[in-house]
Amino acid sequence: MADADVLTARELEILSLTGSGHSAQEIADLLRLSRCAVENHRRRIYRKLGVAGQGQAVFRGLGLLEPAGPAHAERAGGRELVVLNARCPIAAEVVTRAVVGAGRALAALRGPLAYEEEMQGIRLTAVLVDPVPADWALPGRLGARAVAVPSDPPGPCAVTDAVARGAYAVLWLGDVPGHLCAVLDLVAREYLVVGAGMVRRLGPAPRLTGREAQVLASIARGDTIKQTARLLGIAGKTVESTRARLFVKLGARNRSEALTNAYRAGLMPVERPRRRLTGRGSPDRPGRT
C-alpha cells in the first residue's frame, strides 16, 4: 500500500467499527460525526483498499483477505467460501442474494458434497437454514464455522440448541439481507453472534417443579384441564395456574410451543407414535371400501 493510501487513524477506527457490525448511523453517533461524513470516510477506505464493498474492506483492512495477484495466487489463507445448505428455495434465494450481492463466493448444496478435498485450505463458513440434526455434521466434515438461519424468529431454546451444536451465530432469516455479511465478518474473527433480543432470553434450561413436570406430561398426552385435575387429584384452577407458570418458564404461548421448547431444552423425551388399530382390530390394516 503506497504512503498516500495508508489509512488514517479515523479511517481505521471507522473500519474497525464497521467490522464489529455497526451501521453508518451508529458509527456517526459513537464518533460524534455526521452520517454523511462517515459515508465519505467509507468511500475513501474502499478506494484506498481497492475494494467494492464493506465485507471486502473489513477483510482487506484487517489482514484477513489476501490481495489478488500472482504473488498470492497459491496462498489459500485469504480464500473464503460460503457453503449454503437450505431446503426451502425461497430461503436459499434470500441468502444467495445477500452473499453474492456482497461479492462473496457461494456454493449452494443440492446433494452430497463430493468435492470436500478441493476445499482444503479455504476458509469456509456453512450457512444452515432451518437445520435438522443431520445437517450439523456438514460443518464438522468441512472444518467450517456454522451460522444457523431459522426461518422464524428463534426462541431461547432454539438459540441454545444451535450454539450447543457448534453454531458461531444465529441469525433470523428476516435479518439476512441487512446483517448476514457483517455476521460472516465477525464469525471469521471467531466472534459468537447472537441478537440482543435473543441474549436477554437466554439462560440455563428452566427447572420444573414436580407438579409442573406432571402437568407437562399431561399436556404431552393431550389431556384437558379437567382430565389433568382428576388424574392428579387437584383443582382445575390449580392446573391452570401451574400451566401458566410452566408456559412462562418455557417461553411458550400455547401447548404446542410448550412441548417443542421443553423437548429442545431436554426436559422431556419424545416417544414414537404407537401403531393405530384399523379395520377389524388388526394393526395398520386398512378397512374395506
VOBA-1610 file (N, C-alpha, C; in pm, whole numbers, padded with zeros to 5 digits, always signed):
BEGIN
Met+00085-00119+00000Met+00000+00000+00000Met+00089+00124+00000Ala+00070+00214-00093Ala+00151+00335-00102Ala+00123+00424+00016Asp+00223+00515+00046Asp+00207+00604+00161Asp+00080+00687+00151Ala+00048+00731+00028Ala-00070+00815+00008Ala-00198+00738+00036Asp-00188+00603+00032Asp-00308+00523+00050Asp-00317+00460+00189Val-00226+00497+00279Val-00232+00444+00415Val-00357+00500+00485Leu-00426+00412+00555Leu-00548+00456+00623Leu-00513+00546+00740Thr-00590+00652+00757Thr-00572+00741+00871Thr-00627+00675+00997Ala-00597+00734+01112Ala-00646+00681+01238Ala-00799+00681+01240Arg-00860+00786+01186Arg-01006+00792+01182Arg-01063+00684+01092Glu-00997+00662+00979Glu-01046+00559+00885Glu-01032+00420+00946Leu-00921+00396+01017Leu-00905+00266+01084Leu-01011+00247+01192Glu-01045+00355+01260Glu-01148+00350+01363Glu-01283+00315+01301Ile-01315+00380+01191Ile-01442+00354+01123Ile-01444+00213+01065Leu-01331+00168+01013Leu-01324+00032+00958Leu-01343-00071+01068Ser-01283-00047+01184Ser-01297-00139+01296Ser-01442-00146+01343Leu-01508-00031+01354Leu-01648-00030+01397Leu-01737-00095+01292Thr-01704-00077+01165Thr-01780-00142+01058Thr-01767-00293+01070Gly-01646-00340+01097Gly-01625-00483+01112Gly-01694-00541+01233Ser-01725-00457+01331Ser-01797-00502+01450Ser-01947-00503+01430Gly-01990-00469+01307Gly-02132-00478+01275Gly-02211-00350+01296His-02144-00236+01324His-02216-00111+01345His-02260-00050+01212Ser-02377+00008+01212Ser-02427+00078+01094Ser-02361+00215+01084Ala-02380+00280+00968Ala-02322+00413+00949Ala-02374+00512+01053Gln-02503+00505+01085Gln-02560+00596+01183Gln-02505+00570+01322Glu-02487+00441+01357Glu-02432+00407+01488Glu-02289+00457+01501Ile-02209+00443+01394Ile-02071+00491+01395Ile-02071+00644+01410Ala-02161+00711+01338Ala-02169+00857+01348Ala-02200+00899+01491Asp-02291+00829+01557Asp-02326+00864+01695Asp-02209+00840+01790Leu-02138+00728+01770Leu-02026+00695+01857Leu-01910+00794+01843Leu-01883+00834+01719Leu-01769+00922+01693Leu-01806+01069+01687Arg-01935+01098+01708Arg-01984+01236+01704Arg-01957+01301+01569Leu-01989+01226+01465Leu-01977+01276+01328Leu-02115+01275+01265Ser-02125+01336+01149Ser-02249+01324+01073Ser-02245+01193+00995Arg-02364+01142+00961Arg-02367+01020+00883Arg-02301+01040+00747Cys-02318+01159+00690Cys-02256+01190+00561Cys-02104+01180+00570Ala-02047+01227+00682Ala-01902+01220+00700Ala-01855+01076+00709Val-01932+00993+00779Val-01897+00851+00790Val-01899+00785+00653Glu-02003+00813+00574Glu-02013+00755+00441Glu-01896+00800+00352Asn-01856+00927+00364Asn-01741+00976+00286Asn-01613+00904+00327His-01595+00884+00457His-01478+00810+00505His-01479+00668+00449Arg-01596+00605+00450Arg-01606+00468+00398Arg-01568+00462+00250Arg-01615+00559+00174Arg-01582+00559+00031Arg-01432+00574+00009Arg-01368+00657+00091Arg-01222+00672+00078Arg-01151+00542+00118Ile-01204+00477+00220Ile-01145+00349+00262Ile-01155+00247+00149Tyr-01273+00237+00087Tyr-01291+00142-00023Tyr-01194+00172-00137Arg-01178+00302-00167Arg-01090+00340-00278Arg-00945+00306-00247Lys-00902+00335-00124Lys-00764+00307-00085Lys-00735+00157-00085Leu-00833+00078-00042Leu-00811-00066-00033Leu-00840-00138-00163Gly-00895-00067-00259Gly-00924-00128-00388Gly-01034-00231-00382Val-01137-00205-00303Val-01248-00298-00288Val-01378-00227-00324Ala-01482-00308-00337Ala-01610-00252-00378Ala-01714-00250-00268Gly-01689-00325-00159Gly-01793-00334-00058Gly-01738-00344+00083Gln-01830-00342+00177Gln-01797-00340+00319Gln-01724-00465+00364Gly-01775-00584+00326Gly-01714-00708+00371Gly-01570-00721+00326Gln-01543-00691+00199Gln-01406-00699+00147Gln-01316-00597+00216Ala-01370-00479+00245Ala-01290-00375+00310Ala-01244-00419+00447Val-01337-00482+00523Val-01301-00529+00657Val-01192-00634+00650Phe-01208-00730+00558Phe-01108-00835+00545Phe-00974-00778+00501Arg-00975-00693+00400Arg-00850-00638+00348Arg-00781-00551+00453Gly-00860-00466+00519Gly-00801-00375+00616Gly-00747-00444+00739Leu-00805-00555+00779Leu-00760-00625+00898Leu-00666-00740+00865Gly-00624-00749+00741Gly-00529-00852+00703Gly-00590-00989+00688Leu-00723-00995+00677Leu-00790-01124+00666Leu-00817-01163+00522Leu-00798-01070+00430Leu-00821-01101+00289Leu-00694-01070+00211Glu-00634-01172+00151Glu-00510-01151+00078Glu-00538-01076-00051Pro-00456-00978-00089Pro-00476-00908-00215Pro-00463-01003-00332Ala-00539-00975-00438Ala-00530-01059-00557Ala-00399-01030-00628Gly-00348-01129-00702Gly-00224-01107-00776Gly-00141-01232-00778Pro-00042-01240-00868Pro+00040-01359-00882Pro+00111-01398-00753Ala+00154-01299-00674Ala+00229-01332-00554Ala+00145-01406-00452His+00012-01395-00464His-00076-01457-00365His-00168-01561-00429Ala-00145-01595-00551Ala-00237-01683-00622Ala-00243-01822-00561Glu-00131-01866-00501Glu-00128-02002-00449Glu-00149-02006-00298Arg-00172-01891-00239Arg-00192-01889-00096Arg-00340-01904-00065Ala-00373-02004+00017Ala-00514-02032+00044Ala-00565-01958+00166Gly-00476-01895+00243Gly-00518-01834+00367Gly-00623-01727+00349Gly-00623-01657+00234Gly-00717-01550+00214Gly-00841-01589+00138Arg-00853-01715+00098Arg-00968-01758+00019Arg-01084-01792+00111Glu-01201-01743+00073Glu-01319-01762+00156Glu-01432-01818+00070Leu-01510-01908+00128Leu-01625-01964+00058Leu-01738-01985+00157Val-01857-01938+00119Val-01977-01961+00199Val-02050-02081+00141Val-02074-02182+00223Val-02143-02302+00180Val-02286-02297+00234Leu-02382-02299+00144Leu-02523-02284+00183Leu-02594-02419+00180Asn-02662-02450+00289Asn-02743-02571+00297Asn-02886-02529+00333Ala-02975-02533+00236Ala-03114-02488+00257Ala-03207-02574+00172Arg-03315-02617+00233Arg-03415-02697+00160Arg-03522-02610+00096Cys-03548-02496+00156Cys-03652-02406+00105Cys-03594-02317-00004Pro-03647-02322-00127Pro-03592-02239-00236Pro-03600-02090-00207Ile-03706-02046-00141Ile-03720-01903-00112Ile-03613-01858-00014Ala-03592-01937+00091Ala-03489-01902+00189Ala-03351-01905+00124Ala-03328-02002+00038Ala-03199-02012-00032Ala-03175-01889-00118Glu-03281-01838-00180Glu-03268-01720-00265Glu-03232-01597-00182Val-03291-01586-00063Val-03261-01472+00024Val-03114-01472+00064Val-03063-01589+00104Val-02923-01598+00145Val-02831-01576+00026Thr-02867-01635-00088Thr-02782-01622-00208Thr-02767-01477-00250Arg-02878-01402-00251Arg-02872-01261-00289Arg-02783-01182-00195Ala-02792-01211-00065Ala-02712-01138+00033Ala-02564-01166+00017Val-02529-01292-00008Val-02388-01331-00017Val-02327-01287-00150Val-02393-01324-00260Val-02340-01291-00393Val-02343-01141-00416Gly-02447-01074-00366Gly-02457-00930-00383Gly-02343-00854-00316Ala-02282-00916-00215Ala-02168-00853-00146Ala-02035-00894-00207Gly-02040-00968-00318Gly-01917-01007-00385Gly-01845-01124-00323Arg-01916-01206-00248Arg-01855-01323-00185Arg-01881-01447-00268Ala-01792-01545-00253Ala-01809-01673-00323Ala-01907-01760-00247Leu-01996-01826-00321Leu-02101-01907-00259Leu-02111-02042-00328Ala-02126-02147-00250Ala-02155-02281-00303Ala-02283-02328-00238Ala-02387-02349-00318Ala-02516-02395-00267Ala-02525-02546-00286Leu-02547-02618-00177Leu-02552-02764-00183Leu-02689-02812-00227Arg-02690-02902-00320Arg-02816-02965-00365Arg-02806-03116-00356Gly-02712-03163-00281Gly-02692-03307-00264Gly-02566-03329-00185Pro-02519-03453-00175Pro-02395-03483-00102Pro-02278-03404-00160Leu-02193-03358-00072Leu-02077-03280-00115Leu-01968-03376-00162Ala-01941-03373-00292Ala-01847-03469-00350Ala-01708-03411-00369Tyr-01686-03285-00335Tyr-01557-03223-00364Tyr-01496-03162-00238Glu-01512-03230-00125Glu-01462-03178+00000Glu-01310-03161-00002Glu-01238-03252-00070Glu-01092-03243-00072Glu-01045-03115-00140Glu-01121-03067-00240Glu-01083-02946-00310Glu-01097-02822-00222Met-01169-02835-00111Met-01193-02720-00025Met-01090-02709+00087Gln-00997-02804+00093Gln-00895-02797+00196Gln-00815-02669+00181Gly-00793-02598+00292Gly-00715-02476+00289Gly-00796-02351+00263Ile-00925-02365+00233Ile-01012-02249+00212Ile-01088-02221+00340Arg-01102-02094+00375Arg-01179-02058+00493Arg-01326-02074+00460Leu-01392-02166+00529Leu-01530-02199+00497Leu-01624-02157+00609Thr-01740-02109+00569Thr-01848-02082+00662Thr-01973-02151+00609Ala-02032-02237+00688Ala-02152-02310+00647Ala-02275-02237+00700Val-02363-02196+00609Val-02489-02131+00647Val-02598-02238+00640Leu-02653-02272+00754Leu-02753-02378+00763Leu-02890-02316+00787Val-02978-02326+00688Val-03112-02269+00701Val-03206-02376+00755Asp-03271-02346+00866Asp-03361-02441+00934Asp-03296-02578+00945Pro-03179-02587+01010Pro-03108-02714+01013Pro-03179-02821+01095Val-03180-02944+01041Val-03225-03060+01115Val-03100-03124+01176Pro-03115-03216+01271Pro-02996-03273+01338Pro-02889-03323+01243Ala-02929-03385+01131Ala-02829-03440+01038Ala-02745-03332+00972Asp-02800-03210+00959Asp-02727-03103+00891Asp-02605-03055+00968Trp-02605-03077+01099Trp-02494-03026+01180Trp-02365-03104+01157Ala-02372-03215+01085Ala-02250-03289+01053Ala-02169-03219+00945Leu-02235-03136+00862Leu-02167-03070+00750Leu-02052-02980+00794Pro-02072-02886+00889Pro-01959-02802+00930Pro-01842-02883+00982Gly-01871-02992+01052Gly-01763-03075+01103Gly-01683-03142+00992Arg-01753-03190+00889Arg-01683-03254+00777Arg-01596-03156+00701Leu-01643-03032+00691Leu-01570-02933+00613Leu-01468-02855+00695Gly-01476-02869+00828Gly-01392-02784+00911Gly-01436-02639+00903Ala-01568-02618+00890Ala-01624-02484+00870Ala-01690-02433+00997Arg-01697-02302+01008Arg-01777-02241+01114Arg-01922-02238+01066Ala-02014-02258+01159Ala-02155-02268+01122Ala-02233-02145+01163Val-02324-02104+01074Val-02419-01997+01103Val-02559-02056+01084Ala-02638-02058+01190Ala-02774-02110+01183Ala-02870-01999+01144Val-02957-02026+01047Val-03053-01926+00999Val-03194-01986+01005Pro-03264-01970+01118Pro-03403-02016+01126Pro-03496-01925+01048Ser-03599-01983+00985Ser-03694-01903+00908Ser-03781-01815+00996Asp-03809-01861+01117Asp-03890-01784+01211Asp-03800-01730+01323Pro-03839-01620+01384Pro-03759-01568+01496Pro-03738-01676+01601Pro-03613-01710+01632Pro-03588-01823+01722Pro-03615-01788+01867Gly-03667-01886+01939Gly-03685-01871+02082Gly-03558-01907+02155Pro-03556-01891+02287Pro-03433-01917+02363Pro-03384-02059+02353Cys-03477-02155+02350Cys-03435-02296+02342Cys-03371-02326+02206Ala-03425-02267+02099Ala-03368-02290+01967Ala-03228-02231+01957Val-03208-02112+02015Val-03076-02049+02013Val-02977-02131+02094Thr-03019-02174+02213Thr-02931-02255+02297Thr-02893-02384+02228Asp-02989-02446+02160Asp-02963-02571+02089Asp-02862-02549+01977Ala-02878-02441+01900Ala-02787-02414+01789Ala-02645-02388+01838Val-02632-02310+01945Val-02499-02281+01999Val-02436-02408+02056Ala-02518-02489+02122Ala-02466-02615+02176Ala-02416-02708+02066Arg-02475-02699+01948Arg-02433-02783+01836Arg-02313-02725+01760Gly-02266-02608+01804Gly-02145-02553+01745Gly-02164-02430+01660Ala-02284-02372+01656Ala-02306-02252+01574Ala-02230-02134+01631Tyr-02165-02058+01542Tyr-02098-01935+01582Tyr-02195-01817+01578Ala-02306-01834+01511Ala-02403-01726+01501Ala-02541-01784+01477Val-02642-01714+01527Val-02782-01747+01500Val-02847-01621+01448Leu-02894-01625+01324Leu-02948-01506+01258Leu-03082-01541+01194Trp-03186-01470+01233Trp-03319-01492+01175Trp-03316-01457+01027Leu-03389-01535+00946Leu-03390-01516+00801Leu-03431-01374+00763Gly-03521-01314+00838Gly-03564-01178+00807Gly-03453-01075+00821Asp-03347-01107+00897Asp-03235-01015+00915Asp-03120-01043+00820Val-03133-01147+00737Val-03023-01185+00648Val-02984-01074+00550Pro-03080-01011+00479Pro-03038-00911+00380Pro-02953-00798+00438Gly-02985-00753+00557Gly-02913-00640+00612Gly-02795-00674+00700His-02789-00799+00749His-02689-00829+00851His-02601-00951+00825Leu-02632-01035+00728Leu-02556-01158+00712Leu-02408-01133+00687Cys-02376-01038+00600Cys-02235-01015+00566Cys-02156-00966+00688Ala-02216-00879+00768Ala-02149-00834+00890Ala-02129-00950+00987Val-02229-01039+00994Val-02217-01157+01080Val-02106-01249+01031Leu-02097-01268+00900Leu-01990-01352+00844Leu-01853-01294+00878Asp-01840-01162+00872Asp-01714-01097+00907Asp-01676-01126+01052Leu-01773-01115+01140Leu-01746-01137+01282Leu-01717-01284+01311Val-01790-01373+01246Val-01767-01516+01265Val-01627-01554+01218Ala-01581-01493+01109Ala-01446-01519+01060Ala-01341-01481+01163Arg-01376-01386+01249Arg-01283-01343+01354Arg-01311-01413+01486Glu-01392-01523+01478Glu-01420-01611+01592Glu-01506-01544+01699Tyr-01592-01451+01656Tyr-01692-01398+01748Tyr-01813-01489+01749Leu-01883-01492+01862Leu-02013-01557+01871Leu-02118-01448+01856Val-02207-01461+01758Val-02302-01355+01725Val-02444-01403+01751Val-02510-01340+01845Val-02650-01369+01876Val-02718-01235+01900Gly-02838-01217+01846Gly-02909-01091+01861Gly-02933-01055+02006Ala-02934-00926+02034Ala-02952-00880+02172Ala-03084-00929+02231Gly-03189-00930+02148Gly-03317-00979+02196Gly-03313-01125+02235Met-03232-01204+02162Met-03216-01345+02195Met-03137-01362+02324Val-03031-01282+02341Val-02945-01295+02458Val-03022-01270+02586Arg-03113-01173+02582Arg-03191-01142+02702Arg-03277-01259+02744Arg-03311-01345+02647Arg-03397-01459+02681Arg-03318-01586+02707Leu-03185-01580+02683Leu-03105-01700+02701Leu-03078-01726+02848Gly-03042-01847+02876Gly-03007-01886+03011Gly-03010-02036+03022Pro-02985-02090+03140Pro-02988-02235+03156Pro-03129-02289+03138Ala-03138-02417+03110Ala-03268-02481+03093Ala-03351-02460+03220Pro-03478-02423+03205Pro-03559-02397+03324Pro-03576-02522+03410Arg-03581-02500+03540Arg-03603-02610+03633Arg-03751-02617+03667Leu-03809-02733+03644Leu-03952-02750+03670Leu-03972-02815+03806Thr-04077-02772+03872Thr-04115-02838+03996Thr-04179-02973+03960Gly-04197-03056+04061Gly-04260-03186+04037Gly-04398-03172+03978Arg-04474-03075+04029Arg-04610-03053+03978Arg-04608-03004+03834Glu-04515-02913+03803Glu-04503-02862+03666Glu-04465-02973+03569Ala-04377-03063+03613Ala-04339-03176+03528Ala-04458-03267+03503Gln-04542-03286+03605Gln-04661-03369+03588Gln-04758-03305+03489Val-04776-03175+03500Val-04866-03105+03409Val-04810-03107+03267Leu-04679-03095+03253Leu-04617-03102+03120Leu-04641-03239+03057Ala-04626-03344+03137Ala-04652-03479+03086Ala-04799-03494+03046Ser-04887-03431+03122Ser-05030-03435+03090Ser-05058-03364+02959Ile-04991-03250+02937Ile-05006-03178+02810Ile-04960-03266+02694Ala-04850-03338+02716Ala-04796-03425+02611Ala-04894-03536+02576Arg-04972-03580+02674Arg-05071-03686+02648Arg-05196-03630+02581Gly-05211-03498+02581Gly-05330-03438+02522Gly-05446-03427+02618Asp-05420-03436+02749Asp-05527-03427+02848Asp-05584-03286+02857Thr-05711-03278+02885Thr-05774-03148+02911Thr-05743-03107+03054Ile-05780-02984+03088Ile-05758-02936+03225Ile-05836-03022+03324Lys-05960-03056+03290Lys-06041-03140+03380Lys-05978-03278+03397Gln-05929-03336+03287Gln-05867-03467+03296Gln-05740-03462+03380Thr-05662-03357+03361Thr-05539-03342+03440Thr-05571-03327+03588Ala-05671-03245+03619Ala-05710-03224+03758Ala-05756-03355+03821Arg-05836-03432+03748Arg-05886-03559+03801Arg-05771-03659+03820Leu-05677-03660+03725Leu-05565-03755+03731Leu-05471-03723+03847Leu-05446-03594+03871Leu-05352-03553+03975Leu-05420-03529+04110Gly-05552-03531+04111Gly-05624-03510+04236Gly-05615-03368+04287Ile-05616-03272+04194Ile-05608-03131+04234Ile-05720-03055+04165Ala-05738-02930+04204Ala-05845-02849+04146Ala-05806-02801+04006Gly-05909-02774+03925Gly-05884-02725+03790Gly-05810-02591+03791Lys-05843-02505+03890Lys-05774-02376+03900Lys-05625-02396+03926Thr-05592-02498+04003Thr-05451-02527+04030Thr-05379-02569+03903Val-05447-02650+03820Val-05389-02691+03694Val-05365-02569+03605Glu-05463-02479+03599Glu-05450-02360+03515Glu-05333-02272+03560Ser-05319-02251+03688Ser-05210-02166+03739Ser-05074-02234+03717Thr-05071-02366+03733Thr-04945-02438+03709Thr-04907-02430+03563Arg-05005-02444+03474Arg-04977-02431+03330Arg-04924-02292+03297Ala-04983-02190+03358Ala-04939-02052+03332Ala-04793-02035+03371Arg-04755-02085+03488Arg-04614-02075+03531Arg-04524-02156+03438Leu-04572-02270+03395Leu-04494-02356+03305Leu-04469-02286+03172Phe-04572-02221+03118Phe-04557-02152+02990Phe-04456-02037+03002Val-04459-01967+03116Val-04364-01858+03136Val-04221-01913+03140Lys-04199-02021+03212Lys-04065-02080+03223Lys-04013-02127+03087Leu-04103-02179+03004Leu-04062-02233+02874Leu-04066-02129+02763Gly-04110-02009+02794Gly-04119-01905+02691Gly-04219-01941+02584Ala-04329-02003+02625Ala-04428-02054+02530Ala-04559-01978+02542Arg-04634-01976+02430Arg-04763-01909+02429Arg-04879-02007+02428Asn-04851-02132+02395Asn-04956-02233+02389Asn-04898-02371+02417Arg-04985-02470+02414Arg-04943-02607+02448Arg-04838-02660+02350Ser-04860-02638+02222Ser-04768-02690+02121Ser-04628-02631+02138Glu-04623-02500+02159Glu-04492-02435+02176Glu-04427-02480+02305Ala-04507-02504+02409Ala-04451-02552+02536Ala-04386-02688+02517Leu-04450-02777+02443Leu-04393-02910+02420Leu-04266-02901+02337Thr-04268-02816+02233Thr-04149-02801+02148Thr-04032-02747+02227Asn-04056-02641+02305Asn-03948-02580+02382Asn-03897-02673+02492Ala-03988-02749+02552Ala-03945-02843+02656Ala-03858-02953+02597Tyr-03893-02999+02478Tyr-03811-03102+02413Tyr-03673-03047+02377Arg-03669-02926+02320Arg-03541-02867+02282Arg-03452-02840+02403Ala-03514-02815+02517Ala-03437-02790+02639Ala-03399-02919+02709Gly-03438-03033+02652Gly-03403-03162+02711Gly-03485-03197+02833Leu-03604-03138+02845Leu-03687-03161+02963Leu-03783-03278+02948Met-03794-03331+02828Met-03885-03443+02809Met-03844-03523+02687Pro-03857-03656+02693Pro-03827-03739+02577Pro-03945-03737+02481Val-03920-03776+02358Val-04026-03787+02259Val-04046-03934+02227Glu-04167-03983+02252Glu-04196-04123+02226Glu-04243-04141+02082Arg-04209-04256+02027Arg-04257-04286+01892Arg-04408-04311+01896Pro-04480-04262+01797Pro-04625-04285+01798Pro-04657-04433+01787Arg-04754-04476+01862Arg-04795-04616+01856Arg-04873-04645+01729Arg-04866-04769+01687Arg-04940-04808+01567Arg-05089-04810+01600Arg-05164-04752+01513Arg-05309-04746+01535Arg-05376-04873+01487Leu-05485-04905+01554Leu-05563-05020+01513Leu-05668-04974+01413Thr-05669-05037+01298Thr-05765-05001+01195Thr-05837-05126+01148Gly-05932-05105+01064Gly-06004-05221+01009Gly-06078-05294+01119Arg-06054-05426+01129Arg-06122-05509+01228Arg-06030-05542+01346Gly-05954-05444+01391Gly-05872-05467+01508Gly-05731-05508+01474Ser-05694-05517+01346Ser-05559-05552+01308Ser-05477-05425+01291Pro-05350-05426+01339Pro-05270-05304+01326Pro-05242-05266+01183Asp-05265-05136+01153Asp-05229-05079+01023Asp-05296-05149+00905Arg-05407-05221+00928Arg-05474-05283+00815Arg-05587-05195+00770Pro-05587-05149+00647Pro-05692-05058+00602Pro-05828-05126+00604Gly-05930-05047+00632Gly-06065-05102+00629Gly-06112-05127+00489Arg-06216-05201+00475Arg-06270-05234+00342Arg-06352-05116+00292Thr-06351-05103+00161Thr-06429-04997+00099Thr-06534-05059+00011
//
